[in-house]
Amino acid sequence: MKTILCYLYDGIADFETVLACSGLNSSEELEVVYIAYDTLPLKTSGGLTIFPDKTVSEITQTDDIDGLLIPGGSEREMKPELQKLIKQLNKEKKLIAAICAGPEFLAKAGILKDKNYTTSQTPQIYEENNDPDPFPRKTYVESRIVQDGNIITAQGHAFIDFALKIWDWFNAYEYDGEREELETLFTQI
């Protein structure tokens, strides 16, 4: 069984990863484990209350971890244990996928250097809040979704593209042609 972590925090945009996680969890070979800094319930931007399965600090080895998903949200606090996990998974070339404001965690962990990426976070957002911009803007790509090696980043409105790209990585389809069928179906929505 392949394990994919999904990092949660207060104020996450739940819709950005729910489709990806739903598809992954529907496979008998894949399992999404929800992690956070503690196991207290979290409130999403959509008003859902979620209870994480494990804490980030409980992930002490990554041999059995195959990827990490990070949604966007409003309360993006980077702690050393998450930074260490991101760096380790990147070193092992395991999937790291972040959407909307989620790539900020990747930038703060330093893994976007020399990597093409996208994000919904503009330099103006940081200027308005008097915060330093953590992103290496030279490799920013204005695109719905960008994959550079093991790193997938997407803008918030591209959550369907994001899910399909993650499913591609894990080949999370039940039959040949399912990806094309889903892409056609989703583009009609």
C-alpha positions as CSV (number, residue, x, y, z in Angstrom):
1,M,0.0,0.0,0.0
2,K,1.3,3.4,-0.9
3,T,0.8,6.2,1.6
4,I,0.3,9.8,0.6
5,L,0.3,12.5,3.3
6,C,-2.0,15.5,3.2
7,Y,-0.9,18.4,5.4
8,L,-3.8,20.2,7.2
9,Y,-4.0,23.5,9.0
10,D,-6.7,25.9,10.2
11,G,-8.2,27.7,7.3
12,I,-7.2,25.3,4.5
13,A,-9.2,25.6,1.3
14,D,-10.6,22.1,1.6
15,F,-12.0,22.0,-1.9
16,E,-8.4,22.2,-3.4
17,T,-7.4,18.7,-2.3
18,V,-10.7,16.9,-1.7
19,L,-11.0,15.6,-5.3
20,A,-7.4,14.4,-5.4
21,C,-7.6,12.7,-2.0
22,S,-11.0,11.1,-2.9
23,G,-9.5,9.6,-6.0
24,L,-6.4,8.3,-4.2
25,N,-8.4,6.8,-1.4
26,S,-10.7,5.0,-3.8
27,S,-7.7,2.9,-4.9
28,E,-7.0,-0.3,-3.0
29,E,-3.3,0.4,-3.4
30,L,-3.3,4.0,-2.1
31,E,-4.1,5.6,1.2
32,V,-4.2,9.2,2.2
33,V,-3.1,10.0,5.8
34,Y,-4.0,13.5,7.1
35,I,-1.3,15.2,9.2
36,A,-1.0,18.4,11.1
37,Y,1.1,20.0,13.8
38,D,-1.2,18.4,16.4
39,T,-4.3,16.2,16.4
40,L,-6.7,18.9,17.5
41,P,-9.7,19.4,15.2
42,L,-9.1,22.0,12.4
43,K,-11.7,24.2,10.8
44,T,-11.5,24.6,7.0
45,S,-12.4,27.6,5.0
46,G,-15.5,25.7,3.9
47,G,-16.5,25.3,7.6
48,L,-15.7,21.6,7.9
49,T,-14.1,20.3,11.1
50,I,-11.4,17.8,10.4
51,F,-9.5,15.6,12.8
52,P,-5.9,14.8,11.6
53,D,-4.7,11.2,11.7
54,K,-1.2,12.0,12.9
55,T,1.1,14.8,13.8
56,V,3.9,15.9,11.5
57,S,6.4,15.0,14.2
58,E,5.1,11.4,14.2
59,I,6.4,11.0,10.7
60,T,10.0,10.0,11.8
61,Q,10.9,8.0,8.6
62,T,9.8,8.3,5.0
63,D,10.5,4.8,3.6
64,D,6.8,4.1,3.5
65,I,5.7,7.6,2.4
66,D,5.1,8.1,-1.3
67,G,4.0,11.7,-1.4
68,L,2.8,14.9,0.3
69,L,-0.1,17.1,-0.7
70,I,-0.5,20.7,0.6
71,P,-3.6,22.8,0.1
72,G,-3.7,26.5,0.2
73,G,-5.2,28.4,3.1
74,S,-4.9,31.4,5.3
75,E,-2.9,30.2,8.3
76,R,0.4,29.1,6.7
77,E,2.8,28.6,9.6
78,M,6.1,26.7,8.7
79,K,7.5,24.8,11.6
80,P,10.8,22.9,11.5
81,E,9.2,19.5,11.5
82,L,7.3,20.2,8.3
83,Q,10.3,21.8,6.7
84,K,12.4,18.7,7.5
85,L,9.7,16.4,6.0
86,I,9.4,18.5,2.8
87,K,13.2,18.5,2.3
88,Q,13.5,14.7,3.0
89,L,10.7,13.8,0.6
90,N,12.2,16.1,-2.1
91,K,15.6,14.5,-1.6
92,E,14.0,11.1,-2.1
93,K,12.2,12.4,-5.3
94,K,8.8,11.6,-3.9
95,L,5.8,13.5,-5.0
96,I,5.3,16.9,-3.4
97,A,2.2,18.6,-4.6
98,A,0.9,22.0,-3.5
99,I,-1.9,24.2,-4.7
100,C,-2.9,27.9,-4.4
101,A,-1.0,29.3,-1.4
102,G,0.4,25.9,-0.5
103,P,3.5,26.3,-2.6
104,E,4.6,28.9,0.0
105,F,5.6,25.9,2.2
106,L,7.8,24.6,-0.6
107,A,9.4,28.0,-1.1
108,K,10.1,28.4,2.6
109,A,11.6,24.9,2.7
110,G,13.9,26.0,-0.1
111,I,13.0,23.3,-2.6
112,L,11.7,25.7,-5.4
113,K,15.2,27.0,-6.2
114,D,15.8,26.2,-9.8
115,K,12.4,24.6,-10.2
116,N,9.6,25.9,-12.3
117,Y,6.4,26.4,-10.3
118,T,3.2,28.3,-10.0
119,T,1.1,29.7,-7.2
120,S,-1.8,32.0,-6.5
121,Q,0.4,34.1,-4.2
122,T,1.5,37.2,-6.0
123,P,4.4,39.5,-4.9
124,Q,1.7,42.2,-4.2
125,I,0.1,40.0,-1.5
126,Y,3.3,40.0,0.4
127,E,3.9,43.7,-0.1
128,E,0.4,44.6,1.1
129,N,1.0,42.6,4.3
130,N,4.6,43.8,4.8
131,D,5.8,40.2,4.6
132,P,8.9,39.1,2.7
133,D,8.1,37.2,-0.5
134,P,9.5,33.7,0.0
135,F,9.3,32.7,-3.7
136,P,12.2,32.6,-6.2
137,R,10.2,34.6,-8.8
138,K,12.7,33.9,-11.7
139,T,11.2,30.4,-12.0
140,Y,7.6,31.3,-11.6
141,V,5.4,30.2,-14.5
142,E,2.0,31.8,-15.2
143,S,0.1,28.6,-15.7
144,R,-2.8,26.7,-14.1
145,I,-0.5,23.8,-13.2
146,V,3.2,23.1,-13.4
147,Q,5.2,19.9,-12.9
148,D,8.9,20.0,-12.5
149,G,10.2,16.6,-11.7
150,N,8.6,15.4,-8.5
151,I,7.1,18.8,-7.7
152,I,3.6,19.6,-8.8
153,T,2.2,23.1,-8.1
154,A,-1.1,24.6,-9.2
155,Q,-3.2,27.8,-8.9
156,G,-6.2,27.5,-6.7
157,H,-8.8,27.5,-9.5
158,A,-7.0,24.5,-11.1
159,F,-8.0,22.0,-8.5
160,I,-9.3,19.5,-11.1
161,D,-6.1,19.7,-13.1
162,F,-4.2,19.3,-9.8
163,A,-6.2,16.1,-9.0
164,L,-5.6,14.6,-12.4
165,K,-1.9,15.3,-12.3
166,I,-1.6,13.6,-8.9
167,W,-3.6,10.6,-10.1
168,D,-1.3,10.5,-13.1
169,W,1.8,10.3,-10.8
170,F,0.3,7.3,-8.9
171,N,-1.5,5.8,-11.9
172,A,-4.7,5.9,-9.8
173,Y,-7.0,4.9,-12.6
174,E,-9.0,1.7,-12.6
175,Y,-8.8,1.1,-16.4
176,D,-7.2,2.3,-19.6
177,G,-8.9,5.4,-20.9
178,E,-10.3,6.5,-17.5
179,R,-8.1,9.5,-17.3
180,E,-9.4,10.8,-20.7
181,E,-13.0,10.1,-19.6
182,L,-12.6,12.0,-16.4
183,E,-10.8,14.9,-18.1
184,T,-13.7,15.2,-20.6
185,L,-16.3,14.9,-17.8
186,F,-14.6,17.5,-15.6
187,T,-14.2,20.0,-18.4
188,Q,-17.9,19.9,-18.9
189,I,-18.6,21.0,-15.3
